[in-house]
Amino acid sequence: MLEQLKQEVYEANMQLPKLDLVTFTWGNVSGIDREKGLFVIKPSGVDYEDLTPDDMVVVNLKGEVVEGQLNPSSDTPTHTVLYNEFPDIGGIVHTHSPWAVAFASAHMDIPNLNTTAADTFYGDVPISEALTQQEIEDAYEENTGKVIVKTFKDRGIDHNAVPAVLVSQHGPFSWGATPAKAVYNAKVLEVVAEMDYHALTLTHQDVHLPQYLLDKHYYRKHGKDAYYGQDNAKSVGHAAKA
């Protein structure tokens, strides 16, 4: 069942240590088959060097394991909530990457200060509210997913335009159309967090990117008029601008 997706999710998980996004086993990637209503996720607490595609665990959208010999990631309920509430995403990544966790620890958005951020995130990456003691004691991982969804709804943020979030006092979650794209977004998030940390130590001014520059960089890579890269029809005519 889902052998190709297992391979994709395995390869995406193996990118986490290569990209310096995880320490020990502190992270996971999942990917979903929307037609089957099933997703594949890394098993809990297994060292990356020991993982194989066959170790990936298949879960339904009720959070129930339907295939696999190992326990799924402890974050599986969070992934389940996000797949149900964000029905257009295809992959999810959770890490404890240190620069993003620094912002989560400080209960701060990761602000959009430069074109590196604007190429991927159409605005600040939001911080969630902290979970209450009852939310943590009752259904911690499920409520983590719920607080992420609430953050985007309450703040009127499009989860596709800003494909990442910080859970307060915890760390980042990112997503994308595929598991590989979710990993890409997770790495961009970590790089941007590091850049922002250094920028904010140099100035106390509001150095947010102006809207016109945010628009330019985001929309040159996203949407119907995108021209960045080789997959967009207008790329050749704008090669000098890339």
FISEKE-773892 format. One record per residue (C-alpha): residue number from 1; x, y, z. Coordinates in nm, 3 decimals. Layout:
<rs>
{n NUM&x X&y Y&z Z}
...
</rs>
This chain:
<rs>
{n 1&x 0.000&y 0.000&z 0.000}
{n 2&x 0.129&y 0.347&z -0.093}
{n 3&x 0.480&y 0.225&z -0.174}
{n 4&x 0.568&y 0.529&z -0.386}
{n 5&x 0.448&y 0.769&z -0.116}
{n 6&x 0.645&y 0.577&z 0.147}
{n 7&x 0.957&y 0.626&z -0.064}
{n 8&x 0.887&y 0.999&z -0.104}
{n 9&x 0.825&y 1.045&z 0.267}
{n 10&x 1.137&y 0.843&z 0.353}
{n 11&x 1.351&y 1.057&z 0.121}
{n 12&x 1.202&y 1.376&z 0.263}
{n 13&x 1.276&y 1.261&z 0.618}
{n 14&x 1.633&y 1.182&z 0.522}
{n 15&x 1.676&y 1.540&z 0.404}
{n 16&x 1.622&y 1.673&z 0.757}
{n 17&x 1.962&y 1.572&z 0.898}
{n 18&x 2.135&y 1.656&z 0.568}
{n 19&x 1.994&y 2.009&z 0.587}
{n 20&x 2.082&y 2.048&z 0.958}
{n 21&x 1.716&y 2.077&z 1.052}
{n 22&x 1.714&y 1.806&z 1.320}
{n 23&x 1.921&y 1.690&z 1.613}
{n 24&x 1.894&y 1.322&z 1.710}
{n 25&x 1.532&y 1.219&z 1.625}
{n 26&x 1.374&y 1.560&z 1.683}
{n 27&x 1.167&y 1.590&z 1.368}
{n 28&x 0.937&y 1.421&z 1.121}
{n 29&x 0.789&y 1.446&z 0.774}
{n 30&x 0.459&y 1.313&z 0.644}
{n 31&x 0.289&y 1.302&z 0.306}
{n 32&x -0.069&y 1.233&z 0.205}
{n 33&x -0.259&y 1.050&z -0.069}
{n 34&x -0.579&y 1.253&z -0.086}
{n 35&x -0.764&y 1.003&z -0.307}
{n 36&x -0.711&y 0.725&z -0.054}
{n 37&x -0.751&y 0.949&z 0.250}
{n 38&x -0.429&y 0.809&z 0.397}
{n 39&x -0.100&y 0.965&z 0.497}
{n 40&x 0.247&y 0.826&z 0.559}
{n 41&x 0.464&y 0.944&z 0.848}
{n 42&x 0.798&y 0.868&z 1.011}
{n 43&x 0.793&y 0.621&z 1.302}
{n 44&x 0.848&y 0.762&z 1.649}
{n 45&x 1.199&y 0.792&z 1.792}
{n 46&x 1.383&y 0.594&z 1.521}
{n 47&x 1.732&y 0.717&z 1.432}
{n 48&x 1.754&y 0.850&z 1.080}
{n 49&x 2.046&y 0.624&z 0.991}
{n 50&x 1.828&y 0.324&z 1.079}
{n 51&x 1.522&y 0.427&z 0.877}
{n 52&x 1.404&y 0.246&z 0.565}
{n 53&x 1.105&y 0.317&z 0.338}
{n 54&x 0.933&y 0.009&z 0.483}
{n 55&x 0.947&y 0.165&z 0.830}
{n 56&x 0.711&y 0.445&z 0.728}
{n 57&x 0.369&y 0.417&z 0.895}
{n 58&x 0.035&y 0.458&z 0.712}
{n 59&x -0.238&y 0.646&z 0.900}
{n 60&x -0.595&y 0.741&z 0.809}
{n 61&x -0.755&y 1.081&z 0.857}
{n 62&x -0.898&y 0.971&z 1.190}
{n 63&x -0.541&y 0.928&z 1.313}
{n 64&x -0.563&y 0.547&z 1.313}
{n 65&x -0.271&y 0.331&z 1.200}
{n 66&x -0.371&y 0.114&z 0.905}
{n 67&x -0.030&y -0.025&z 0.812}
{n 68&x 0.310&y -0.045&z 0.977}
{n 69&x 0.501&y -0.243&z 1.237}
{n 70&x 0.626&y 0.061&z 1.433}
{n 71&x 0.452&y 0.332&z 1.630}
{n 72&x 0.398&y 0.647&z 1.423}
{n 73&x 0.548&y 0.980&z 1.524}
{n 74&x 0.411&y 1.119&z 1.849}
{n 75&x 0.317&y 1.426&z 1.642}
{n 76&x 0.075&y 1.221&z 1.428}
{n 77&x -0.237&y 1.382&z 1.585}
{n 78&x -0.104&y 1.725&z 1.488}
{n 79&x -0.051&y 1.612&z 1.129}
{n 80&x -0.400&y 1.459&z 1.129}
{n 81&x -0.561&y 1.788&z 1.230}
{n 82&x -0.365&y 1.984&z 0.969}
{n 83&x -0.450&y 1.744&z 0.685}
{n 84&x -0.817&y 1.764&z 0.776}
{n 85&x -0.827&y 2.142&z 0.818}
{n 86&x -0.592&y 2.234&z 0.530}
{n 87&x -0.726&y 2.002&z 0.257}
{n 88&x -0.495&y 2.136&z -0.015}
{n 89&x -0.160&y 2.055&z 0.147}
{n 90&x 0.034&y 1.741&z 0.054}
{n 91&x 0.317&y 1.723&z 0.306}
{n 92&x 0.401&y 1.841&z 0.659}
{n 93&x 0.732&y 1.886&z 0.841}
{n 94&x 0.794&y 1.940&z 1.211}
{n 95&x 1.141&y 2.011&z 1.346}
{n 96&x 1.310&y 2.171&z 1.644}
{n 97&x 1.551&y 2.371&z 1.428}
{n 98&x 1.727&y 2.611&z 1.667}
{n 99&x 1.678&y 2.952&z 1.506}
{n 100&x 1.306&y 2.898&z 1.455}
{n 101&x 1.274&y 2.757&z 1.807}
{n 102&x 1.442&y 3.073&z 1.941}
{n 103&x 1.154&y 3.280&z 1.801}
{n 104&x 0.899&y 3.028&z 1.932}
{n 105&x 1.060&y 3.047&z 2.276}
{n 106&x 1.042&y 3.426&z 2.270}
{n 107&x 0.678&y 3.411&z 2.153}
{n 108&x 0.760&y 3.618&z 1.844}
{n 109&x 0.656&y 3.606&z 1.481}
{n 110&x 0.939&y 3.558&z 1.236}
{n 111&x 0.910&y 3.893&z 1.058}
{n 112&x 0.939&y 3.933&z 0.684}
{n 113&x 1.244&y 4.157&z 0.663}
{n 114&x 1.408&y 4.068&z 0.332}
{n 115&x 1.358&y 3.928&z -0.015}
{n 116&x 1.482&y 3.585&z 0.092}
{n 117&x 1.175&y 3.557&z 0.312}
{n 118&x 0.944&y 3.717&z 0.057}
{n 119&x 1.028&y 3.456&z -0.207}
{n 120&x 0.849&y 3.194&z 0.006}
{n 121&x 0.638&y 3.368&z 0.272}
{n 122&x 0.384&y 3.636&z 0.186}
{n 123&x 0.408&y 3.801&z 0.525}
{n 124&x 0.537&y 3.724&z 0.872}
{n 125&x 0.544&y 3.362&z 0.990}
{n 126&x 0.301&y 3.370&z 1.284}
{n 127&x 0.347&y 3.254&z 1.639}
{n 128&x 0.056&y 3.068&z 1.796}
{n 129&x -0.086&y 3.125&z 2.138}
{n 130&x 0.059&y 2.902&z 2.407}
{n 131&x -0.145&y 2.594&z 2.486}
{n 132&x -0.321&y 2.597&z 2.821}
{n 133&x -0.245&y 2.342&z 3.092}
{n 134&x -0.577&y 2.170&z 3.020}
{n 135&x -0.506&y 2.156&z 2.645}
{n 136&x -0.168&y 1.999&z 2.716}
{n 137&x -0.302&y 1.746&z 2.966}
{n 138&x -0.613&y 1.648&z 2.766}
{n 139&x -0.483&y 1.595&z 2.411}
{n 140&x -0.150&y 1.770&z 2.369}
{n 141&x -0.060&y 1.682&z 2.009}
{n 142&x -0.415&y 1.714&z 1.878}
{n 143&x -0.453&y 2.053&z 2.044}
{n 144&x -0.123&y 2.159&z 1.893}
{n 145&x -0.283&y 2.111&z 1.552}
{n 146&x -0.593&y 2.297&z 1.661}
{n 147&x -0.397&y 2.597&z 1.788}
{n 148&x -0.214&y 2.615&z 1.454}
{n 149&x -0.541&y 2.622&z 1.262}
{n 150&x -0.683&y 2.881&z 1.504}
{n 151&x -0.379&y 3.103&z 1.453}
{n 152&x -0.437&y 3.124&z 1.078}
{n 153&x -0.812&y 3.173&z 1.113}
{n 154&x -0.789&y 3.438&z 1.385}
{n 155&x -0.520&y 3.635&z 1.207}
{n 156&x -0.669&y 3.603&z 0.859}
{n 157&x -0.355&y 3.443&z 0.712}
{n 158&x -0.366&y 3.222&z 0.404}
{n 159&x -0.186&y 2.900&z 0.497}
{n 160&x -0.073&y 2.856&z 0.137}
{n 161&x 0.080&y 3.204&z 0.118}
{n 162&x 0.257&y 3.154&z 0.452}
{n 163&x 0.325&y 2.777&z 0.463}
{n 164&x 0.470&y 2.765&z 0.814}
{n 165&x 0.394&y 2.848&z 1.176}
{n 166&x 0.565&y 2.862&z 1.512}
{n 167&x 0.393&y 2.688&z 1.801}
{n 168&x 0.465&y 2.897&z 2.108}
{n 169&x 0.726&y 2.746&z 2.342}
{n 170&x 0.761&y 2.451&z 2.106}
{n 171&x 0.882&y 2.496&z 1.750}
{n 172&x 0.806&y 2.519&z 1.378}
{n 173&x 0.570&y 2.330&z 1.151}
{n 174&x 0.587&y 2.376&z 0.773}
{n 175&x 0.388&y 2.231&z 0.486}
{n 176&x 0.367&y 2.225&z 0.109}
{n 177&x 0.219&y 2.056&z -0.196}
{n 178&x 0.451&y 1.757&z -0.148}
{n 179&x 0.671&y 1.622&z 0.132}
{n 180&x 0.979&y 1.752&z -0.053}
{n 181&x 0.828&y 2.099&z -0.085}
{n 182&x 0.740&y 2.100&z 0.285}
{n 183&x 1.106&y 2.024&z 0.365}
{n 184&x 1.213&y 2.307&z 0.135}
{n 185&x 0.984&y 2.546&z 0.321}
{n 186&x 1.118&y 2.423&z 0.656}
{n 187&x 1.475&y 2.498&z 0.548}
{n 188&x 1.383&y 2.842&z 0.417}
{n 189&x 1.209&y 2.911&z 0.747}
{n 190&x 1.522&y 2.822&z 0.944}
{n 191&x 1.749&y 3.034&z 0.723}
{n 192&x 1.512&y 3.331&z 0.750}
{n 193&x 1.490&y 3.292&z 1.127}
{n 194&x 1.868&y 3.307&z 1.156}
{n 195&x 1.887&y 3.612&z 0.929}
{n 196&x 1.613&y 3.787&z 1.125}
{n 197&x 1.775&y 3.711&z 1.458}
{n 198&x 2.094&y 3.884&z 1.348}
{n 199&x 1.906&y 4.176&z 1.190}
{n 200&x 1.707&y 4.235&z 1.507}
{n 201&x 2.026&y 4.244&z 1.714}
{n 202&x 2.156&y 4.526&z 1.493}
{n 203&x 1.856&y 4.759&z 1.504}
{n 204&x 1.540&y 4.833&z 1.700}
{n 205&x 1.377&y 5.001&z 1.401}
{n 206&x 1.086&y 4.847&z 1.214}
{n 207&x 1.270&y 4.703&z 0.916}
{n 208&x 0.980&y 4.508&z 0.764}
{n 209&x 0.996&y 4.470&z 0.389}
{n 210&x 0.785&y 4.733&z 0.211}
{n 211&x 0.466&y 4.593&z 0.058}
{n 212&x 0.572&y 4.663&z -0.300}
{n 213&x 0.896&y 4.465&z -0.259}
{n 214&x 0.714&y 4.183&z -0.079}
{n 215&x 0.466&y 4.170&z -0.368}
{n 216&x 0.740&y 4.170&z -0.629}
{n 217&x 0.939&y 3.885&z -0.480}
{n 218&x 0.647&y 3.668&z -0.374}
{n 219&x 0.452&y 3.696&z -0.698}
{n 220&x 0.749&y 3.648&z -0.927}
{n 221&x 0.760&y 3.289&z -0.791}
{n 222&x 0.390&y 3.227&z -0.718}
{n 223&x 0.063&y 3.275&z -0.905}
{n 224&x -0.039&y 3.312&z -1.267}
{n 225&x 0.218&y 3.580&z -1.356}
{n 226&x 0.518&y 3.406&z -1.198}
{n 227&x 0.833&y 3.417&z -1.406}
{n 228&x 1.111&y 3.289&z -1.178}
{n 229&x 1.272&y 2.954&z -1.268}
{n 230&x 1.230&y 2.712&z -1.556}
{n 231&x 0.871&y 2.600&z -1.501}
{n 232&x 0.705&y 2.933&z -1.572}
{n 233&x 0.626&y 3.041&z -1.926}
{n 234&x 0.771&y 3.390&z -1.883}
{n 235&x 1.106&y 3.279&z -1.738}
{n 236&x 1.306&y 3.310&z -2.061}
{n 237&x 1.201&y 3.667&z -2.118}
{n 238&x 1.299&y 3.762&z -1.765}
{n 239&x 1.620&y 3.559&z -1.735}
{n 240&x 1.827&y 3.865&z -1.663}
{n 241&x 1.613&y 3.944&z -1.358}
{n 242&x 1.643&y 3.601&z -1.193}
</rs>
